[in-house]
Amino acid sequence: MAIKQDTATALDLAKKVLRTEAAAILGLVDRLNGDFERAVDLLFGCKGRVIVTGMGKSGIICRKIAATLSSTGTSAFFLHPAEAIHGDLGAIRDEDVIIALSHSGETEELVRLIESIRRIGAGLIAITGSPRSTLGRSADVTLDCSIAEEACPMNLVPTASTTASLALGDALAMTLLVRKGFREEQFASLHPGGKIGKKLMTVEAVMQGSDAAPRVALTAVMPDVIHEMSSKRLGMTCVVDADGRLAGVFTDGDLRRLMTKRPPNAVLALTAGEAMTPNPLTIGRTVLAVEALRIMEAHKITSVVVVDRDRKVEGVVHLHDLWRTQMF
């Protein structure tokens, strides 16, 4: 029974912690006002870097906010305030914007840093639980991140306050992302590795390009068409005009259907231009691979041709190419 009682107590406490932290985040919603919009304006207009700074647990949150900004198209980094006032002030320029986190707003190292930030001329956004604190009153924009209580049973350990700060930082980063028109393609270029990189891989990275892409001329006779399909092993071939522009495609499925309707000799006498499917679906090389997969599934095809603006063939993406990347 003692074990069950301990388990129940642990679960109750854990649920209370989660509810307290959730309430801290929800409490921010009604406090969002013009100050938040001014903070986004300041970040959007930043011609330098965004520097995020804070001590202790707030410093850890700062590192995450800086990383999120960096991954979404805003040049950002973390600056330790103690190191800044002991020789690293050269990292701050007048074109930069500083985001400073301090729940009390009176963190000694940050307060000492304020004078230097003002002297250099950088912008200053404060995220604090005490808007009337030294930090709050000194900033160009102050965001109220106050909470009712910490999730710590002693109301001492930074828990709900750091969670709320992180959420507010995420809100800034995501709002700024939309304001900048940041696109999936840009996100992909900043995340070339790992699962995200694979999911955001472009067609160019997986297509069969150059000589690997099967293609025949409009005038190619069927034996040559079949040879090209067989040698490139994609079950299809592009059919191009004299300028290399895509005119159509011919697949092994097309060949089977022809063989059921016409005598073999008649089929072999056809040219690619006579047997092809004209005006096939195409995509560009910068399209995401996941979008190529969606197109194939929607149209029940196994390959899609990659063309440039002049409809010249740049490659072919096959369903097997996508599955080999293990991105799905």
Helices and strands as residue ranges (DSSP letters): H 2-29, H 34-44, E 50-54, H 56-71, E 76-78, H 81-83, I 84-88, G 89-91, E 97-102, H 108-120, E 123-128, H 134-138, E 141-144, H 160-180, H 184-190, H 194-199, H 203-206, E 208-209, G 210-212, E 215-217, H 222-232, E 236-240, E 246-251, H 252-261, H 264-268, H 272-275, E 277-278, E 282-283, H 289-299, E 303-307, E 313-318, H 319-324
